Amino acid sequence: MEFFMMPLEEKQKYPMLPGTIQGYGQAFVFSEEQKLDWCNMFALGLEPHYIRNPKLWPTKPYDFSSQLSTVGSRHVSP
């Protein structure tokens, strides 16, 4: 939640580049049959490990990256 409360300039340091699915950006749903649906989003891949992109891990809030590392290191038992 803290990430989305930061100024736009700070969030834009972690852009979702065209053709990618990780980073900060907006999602749009276009349809002639409905109103425009829009939202801000921040998506990161954690598992499998090879899809991680640490360049997109924000340095603010200060503990964001360490929390991601903790979440990514947990293993869920089947």
N, CA, C and O atoms as a GROMACS GRO file, in nm:
protein
  312
    1MET      N    1   0.082  -0.118   0.000
    1MET     CA    2   0.000   0.000   0.000
    1MET      C    3   0.088   0.126   0.000
    1MET      O    4   0.054   0.226  -0.064
    2GLU      N    5   0.199   0.120   0.072
    2GLU     CA    6   0.288   0.236   0.078
    2GLU      C    7   0.341   0.273  -0.060
    2GLU      O    8   0.357   0.391  -0.092
    3PHE      N    9   0.368   0.173  -0.143
    3PHE     CA   10   0.419   0.199  -0.278
    3PHE      C   11   0.321   0.287  -0.356
    3PHE      O   12   0.363   0.383  -0.420
    4PHE      N   13   0.192   0.254  -0.352
    4PHE     CA   14   0.092   0.330  -0.428
    4PHE      C   15   0.066   0.468  -0.370
    4PHE      O   16   0.008   0.553  -0.439
    5MET      N   17   0.105   0.492  -0.246
    5MET     CA   18   0.088   0.624  -0.185
    5MET      C   19   0.203   0.718  -0.219
    5MET      O   20   0.196   0.838  -0.190
    6MET      N   21   0.309   0.666  -0.279
    6MET     CA   22   0.424   0.750  -0.314
    6MET      C   23   0.390   0.839  -0.434
    6MET      O   24   0.294   0.812  -0.506
    7PRO      N   25   0.468   0.946  -0.455
    7PRO     CA   26   0.445   1.033  -0.570
    7PRO      C   27   0.460   0.956  -0.702
    7PRO      O   28   0.536   0.860  -0.711
    8LEU      N   29   0.386   0.999  -0.802
    8LEU     CA   30   0.389   0.935  -0.933
    8LEU      C   31   0.530   0.924  -0.988
    8LEU      O   32   0.566   0.821  -1.047
    9GLU      N   33   0.611   1.027  -0.970
    9GLU     CA   34   0.749   1.026  -1.022
    9GLU      C   35   0.830   0.911  -0.964
    9GLU      O   36   0.913   0.852  -1.033
   10GLU      N   37   0.806   0.878  -0.838
   10GLU     CA   38   0.879   0.768  -0.772
   10GLU      C   39   0.832   0.634  -0.829
   10GLU      O   40   0.915   0.546  -0.857
   11LYS      N   41   0.702   0.618  -0.846
   11LYS     CA   42   0.649   0.491  -0.899
   11LYS      C   43   0.693   0.469  -1.043
   11LYS      O   44   0.715   0.355  -1.085
   12GLN      N   45   0.705   0.576  -1.118
   12GLN     CA   46   0.743   0.564  -1.260
   12GLN      C   47   0.889   0.524  -1.280
   12GLN      O   48   0.931   0.503  -1.393
   13LYS      N   49   0.966   0.514  -1.174
   13LYS     CA   50   1.104   0.466  -1.184
   13LYS      C   51   1.108   0.316  -1.211
   13LYS      O   52   1.215   0.261  -1.240
   14TYR      N   53   0.993   0.249  -1.200
   14TYR     CA   54   0.984   0.104  -1.216
   14TYR      C   55   0.879   0.070  -1.322
   14TYR      O   56   0.780   0.003  -1.292
   15PRO      N   57   0.901   0.116  -1.446
   15PRO     CA   58   0.796   0.106  -1.548
   15PRO      C   59   0.772  -0.035  -1.601
   15PRO      O   60   0.864  -0.117  -1.609
   16MET      N   61   0.648  -0.060  -1.635
   16MET     CA   62   0.611  -0.182  -1.708
   16MET      C   63   0.632  -0.146  -1.856
   16MET      O   64   0.552  -0.073  -1.915
   17LEU      N   65   0.738  -0.198  -1.913
   17LEU     CA   66   0.771  -0.165  -2.050
   17LEU      C   67   0.678  -0.238  -2.146
   17LEU      O   68   0.626  -0.345  -2.113
   18PRO      N   69   0.656  -0.182  -2.266
   18PRO     CA   70   0.570  -0.249  -2.364
   18PRO      C   71   0.618  -0.392  -2.390
   18PRO      O   72   0.737  -0.418  -2.406
   19GLY      N   73   0.524  -0.483  -2.393
   19GLY     CA   74   0.556  -0.622  -2.419
   19GLY      C   75   0.598  -0.700  -2.296
   19GLY      O   76   0.631  -0.818  -2.306
   20THR      N   77   0.598  -0.635  -2.179
   20THR     CA   78   0.635  -0.704  -2.055
   20THR      C   79   0.514  -0.707  -1.961
   20THR      O   80   0.414  -0.640  -1.984
   21ILE      N   81   0.527  -0.786  -1.856
   21ILE     CA   82   0.415  -0.796  -1.761
   21ILE      C   83   0.459  -0.763  -1.619
   21ILE      O   84   0.382  -0.782  -1.525
   22GLN      N   85   0.582  -0.713  -1.603
   22GLN     CA   86   0.630  -0.676  -1.470
   22GLN      C   87   0.660  -0.527  -1.466
   22GLN      O   88   0.705  -0.468  -1.564
   23GLY      N   89   0.634  -0.467  -1.350
   23GLY     CA   90   0.662  -0.326  -1.330
   23GLY      C   91   0.536  -0.249  -1.296
   23GLY      O   92   0.429  -0.308  -1.279
   24TYR      N   93   0.549  -0.116  -1.288
   24TYR     CA   94   0.437  -0.028  -1.256
   24TYR      C   95   0.376   0.022  -1.386
   24TYR      O   96   0.447   0.061  -1.478
   25GLY      N   97   0.245   0.021  -1.392
   25GLY     CA   98   0.176   0.072  -1.510
   25GLY      C   99   0.027   0.076  -1.488
   25GLY      O  100  -0.022   0.064  -1.376
   26GLN      N  101  -0.043   0.092  -1.597
   26GLN     CA  102  -0.188   0.097  -1.593
   26GLN      C  103  -0.243  -0.017  -1.678
   26GLN      O  104  -0.184  -0.055  -1.779
   27ALA      N  105  -0.354  -0.068  -1.636
   27ALA     CA  106  -0.423  -0.171  -1.713
   27ALA      C  107  -0.552  -0.110  -1.766
   27ALA      O  108  -0.627  -0.046  -1.693
   28PHE      N  109  -0.576  -0.131  -1.892
   28PHE     CA  110  -0.697  -0.080  -1.955
   28PHE      C  111  -0.773  -0.196  -2.017
   28PHE      O  112  -0.713  -0.287  -2.073
   29VAL      N  113  -0.904  -0.192  -2.007
   29VAL     CA  114  -0.988  -0.287  -2.077
   29VAL      C  115  -1.074  -0.206  -2.171
   29VAL      O  116  -1.156  -0.124  -2.128
   30PHE      N  117  -1.057  -0.229  -2.301
   30PHE     CA  118  -1.132  -0.156  -2.401
   30PHE      C  119  -1.246  -0.243  -2.452
   30PHE      O  120  -1.225  -0.359  -2.489
   31SER      N  121  -1.365  -0.187  -2.454
   31SER     CA  122  -1.480  -0.258  -2.506
   31SER      C  123  -1.585  -0.155  -2.545
   31SER      O  124  -1.612  -0.061  -2.470
   32GLU      N  125  -1.643  -0.174  -2.661
   32GLU     CA  126  -1.750  -0.083  -2.703
   32GLU      C  127  -1.877  -0.108  -2.625
   32GLU      O  128  -1.969  -0.026  -2.627
   33GLU      N  129  -1.882  -0.222  -2.555
   33GLU     CA  130  -2.002  -0.259  -2.483
   33GLU      C  131  -1.999  -0.223  -2.334
   33GLU      O  132  -2.095  -0.250  -2.262
   34GLN      N  133  -1.890  -0.164  -2.288
   34GLN     CA  134  -1.881  -0.128  -2.146
   34GLN      C  135  -1.800  -0.001  -2.129
   34GLN      O  136  -1.734   0.044  -2.222
   35LYS      N  137  -1.806   0.055  -2.011
   35LYS     CA  138  -1.726   0.172  -1.980
   35LYS      C  139  -1.580   0.132  -1.973
   35LYS      O  140  -1.547   0.015  -1.951
   36LEU      N  141  -1.492   0.229  -1.990
   36LEU     CA  142  -1.349   0.206  -1.979
   36LEU      C  143  -1.315   0.162  -1.837
   36LEU      O  144  -1.351   0.228  -1.740
   37ASP      N  145  -1.244   0.051  -1.826
   37ASP     CA  146  -1.199   0.001  -1.697
   37ASP      C  147  -1.050   0.029  -1.689
   37ASP      O  148  -0.974  -0.008  -1.779
   38TRP      N  149  -1.006   0.095  -1.582
   38TRP     CA  150  -0.867   0.139  -1.569
   38TRP      C  151  -0.820   0.121  -1.426
   38TRP      O  152  -0.897   0.142  -1.332
   39CYS      N  153  -0.694   0.082  -1.410
   39CYS     CA  154  -0.638   0.072  -1.275
   39CYS      C  155  -0.487   0.088  -1.280
   39CYS      O  156  -0.423   0.058  -1.381
   40ASN      N  157  -0.431   0.134  -1.169
   40ASN     CA  158  -0.286   0.135  -1.151
   40ASN      C  159  -0.248  -0.003  -1.099
   40ASN      O  160  -0.321  -0.062  -1.020
   41MET      N  161  -0.134  -0.053  -1.143
   41MET     CA  162  -0.091  -0.183  -1.096
   41MET      C  163   0.061  -0.190  -1.089
   41MET      O  164   0.132  -0.116  -1.157
   42PHE      N  165   0.107  -0.280  -1.005
   42PHE     CA  166   0.250  -0.306  -0.992
   42PHE      C  167   0.264  -0.456  -0.983
   42PHE      O  168   0.222  -0.517  -0.885
   43ALA      N  169   0.324  -0.516  -1.085
   43ALA     CA  170   0.335  -0.662  -1.092
   43ALA      C  171   0.481  -0.704  -1.091
   43ALA      O  172   0.564  -0.646  -1.161
   44LEU      N  173   0.510  -0.804  -1.011
   44LEU     CA  174   0.644  -0.860  -1.005
   44LEU      C  175   0.634  -1.012  -1.007
   44LEU      O  176   0.546  -1.070  -0.944
   45GLY      N  177   0.724  -1.076  -1.079
   45GLY     CA  178   0.731  -1.221  -1.078
   45GLY      C  179   0.833  -1.266  -0.976
   45GLY      O  180   0.945  -1.214  -0.972
   46LEU      N  181   0.797  -1.361  -0.892
   46LEU     CA  182   0.889  -1.412  -0.790
   46LEU      C  183   0.927  -1.557  -0.814
   46LEU      O  184   1.041  -1.596  -0.789
   47GLU      N  185   0.834  -1.636  -0.860
   47GLU     CA  186   0.860  -1.778  -0.883
   47GLU      C  187   0.812  -1.816  -1.022
   47GLU      O  188   0.705  -1.770  -1.062
   48PRO      N  189   0.883  -1.895  -1.095
   48PRO     CA  190   1.014  -1.948  -1.061
   48PRO      C  191   1.120  -1.838  -1.055
   48PRO      O  192   1.104  -1.731  -1.114
   49HIS      N  193   1.226  -1.867  -0.986
   49HIS     CA  194   1.329  -1.769  -0.954
   49HIS      C  195   1.384  -1.697  -1.078
   49HIS      O  196   1.416  -1.579  -1.071
   50TYR      N  197   1.394  -1.766  -1.191
   50TYR     CA  198   1.456  -1.706  -1.310
   50TYR      C  199   1.374  -1.592  -1.372
   50TYR      O  200   1.426  -1.518  -1.454
   51ILE      N  201   1.247  -1.577  -1.334
   51ILE     CA  202   1.169  -1.466  -1.390
   51ILE      C  203   1.181  -1.338  -1.308
   51ILE      O  204   1.128  -1.234  -1.348
   52ARG      N  205   1.251  -1.343  -1.196
   52ARG     CA  206   1.267  -1.224  -1.112
   52ARG      C  207   1.347  -1.117  -1.186
   52ARG      O  208   1.441  -1.146  -1.259
   53ASN      N  209   1.307  -0.992  -1.164
   53ASN     CA  210   1.379  -0.879  -1.220
   53ASN      C  211   1.405  -0.779  -1.107
   53ASN      O  212   1.327  -0.686  -1.088
   54PRO      N  213   1.514  -0.798  -1.031
   54PRO     CA  214   1.541  -0.712  -0.915
   54PRO      C  215   1.552  -0.564  -0.949
   54PRO      O  216   1.538  -0.480  -0.859
   55LYS      N  217   1.577  -0.528  -1.075
   55LYS     CA  218   1.580  -0.385  -1.112
   55LYS      C  219   1.445  -0.319  -1.092
   55LYS      O  220   1.437  -0.197  -1.079
   56LEU      N  221   1.339  -0.399  -1.089
   56LEU     CA  222   1.205  -0.346  -1.069
   56LEU      C  223   1.163  -0.347  -0.922
   56LEU      O  224   1.050  -0.308  -0.891
   57TRP      N  225   1.250  -0.392  -0.834
   57TRP     CA  226   1.217  -0.396  -0.691
   57TRP      C  227   1.246  -0.259  -0.631
   57TRP      O  228   1.362  -0.220  -0.622
   58PRO      N  229   1.144  -0.186  -0.590
   58PRO     CA  230   1.162  -0.050  -0.538
   58PRO      C  231   1.252  -0.043  -0.416
   58PRO      O  232   1.256  -0.134  -0.334
   59THR      N  233   1.322   0.068  -0.406
   59THR     CA  234   1.404   0.094  -0.287
   59THR      C  235   1.321   0.166  -0.180
   59THR      O  236   1.364   0.177  -0.065
   60LYS      N  237   1.204   0.215  -0.218
   60LYS     CA  238   1.112   0.279  -0.125
   60LYS      C  239   0.978   0.211  -0.141
   60LYS      O  240   0.942   0.182  -0.255
   61PRO      N  241   0.902   0.184  -0.040
   61PRO     CA  242   0.940   0.195   0.099
   61PRO      C  243   1.066   0.115   0.128
   61PRO      O  244   1.097   0.018   0.057
   62TYR      N  245   1.138   0.154   0.230
   62TYR     CA  246   1.273   0.104   0.253
   62TYR      C  247   1.282  -0.046   0.266
   62TYR      O  248   1.385  -0.104   0.229
   63ASP      N  249   1.180  -0.113   0.316
   63ASP     CA  250   1.188  -0.258   0.336
   63ASP      C  251   1.118  -0.339   0.227
   63ASP      O  252   1.101  -0.460   0.243
   64PHE      N  253   1.079  -0.276   0.119
   64PHE     CA  254   1.005  -0.345   0.012
   64PHE      C  255   1.083  -0.464  -0.044
   64PHE      O  256   1.030  -0.574  -0.053
   65SER      N  257   1.208  -0.442  -0.081
   65SER     CA  258   1.289  -0.550  -0.140
   65SER      C  259   1.313  -0.664  -0.042
   65SER      O  260   1.309  -0.781  -0.080
   66SER      N  261   1.338  -0.631   0.084
   66SER     CA  262   1.361  -0.738   0.181
   66SER      C  263   1.235  -0.820   0.204
   66SER      O  264   1.242  -0.941   0.225
   67GLN      N  265   1.119  -0.755   0.200
   67GLN     CA  266   0.994  -0.828   0.214
   67GLN      C  267   0.971  -0.919   0.094
   67GLN      O  268   0.923  -1.031   0.110
   68LEU      N  269   1.005  -0.872  -0.026
   68LEU     CA  270   0.991  -0.957  -0.145
   68LEU      C  271   1.082  -1.079  -0.135
   68LEU      O  272   1.042  -1.190  -0.168
   69SER      N  273   1.204  -1.057  -0.091
   69SER     CA  274   1.297  -1.169  -0.077
   69SER      C  275   1.243  -1.272   0.021
   69SER      O  276   1.257  -1.392  -0.002
   70THR      N  277   1.182  -1.226   0.130
   70THR     CA  278   1.126  -1.316   0.229
   70THR      C  279   1.010  -1.396   0.169
   70THR      O  280   1.002  -1.517   0.187
   71VAL      N  281   0.921  -1.327   0.098
   71VAL     CA  282   0.808  -1.395   0.035
   71VAL      C  283   0.857  -1.494  -0.069
   71VAL      O  284   0.806  -1.606  -0.077
   72GLY      N  285   0.954  -1.454  -0.149
   72GLY     CA  286   1.006  -1.540  -0.254
   72GLY      C  287   1.081  -1.660  -0.204
   72GLY      O  288   1.093  -1.760  -0.275
   73SER      N  289   1.132  -1.653  -0.081
   73SER     CA  290   1.209  -1.765  -0.028
   73SER      C  291   1.122  -1.868   0.042
   73SER      O  292   1.169  -1.976   0.077
   74ARG      N  293   0.995  -1.836   0.065
   74ARG     CA  294   0.903  -1.931   0.129
   74ARG      C  295   0.863  -2.037   0.028
   74ARG      O  296   0.844  -2.009  -0.090
   75HIS      N  297   0.853  -2.158   0.076
   75HIS     CA  298   0.808  -2.268  -0.009
   75HIS      C  299   0.675  -2.319   0.045
   75HIS      O  300   0.661  -2.343   0.165
   76VAL      N  301   0.580  -2.333  -0.045
   76VAL     CA  302   0.450  -2.382  -0.005
   76VAL      C  303   0.446  -2.532  -0.027
   76VAL      O  304   0.478  -2.580  -0.136
   77SER      N  305   0.407  -2.606   0.076
   77SER     CA  306   0.396  -2.751   0.065
   77SER      C  307   0.267  -2.787  -0.006
   77SER      O  308   0.164  -2.723   0.015
   78PRO      N  309   0.271  -2.890  -0.091
   78PRO     CA  310   0.148  -2.931  -0.163
   78PRO      C  311   0.048  -2.993  -0.068
   78PRO      O  312  -0.060  -3.033  -0.111
   0.00000   0.00000   0.00000
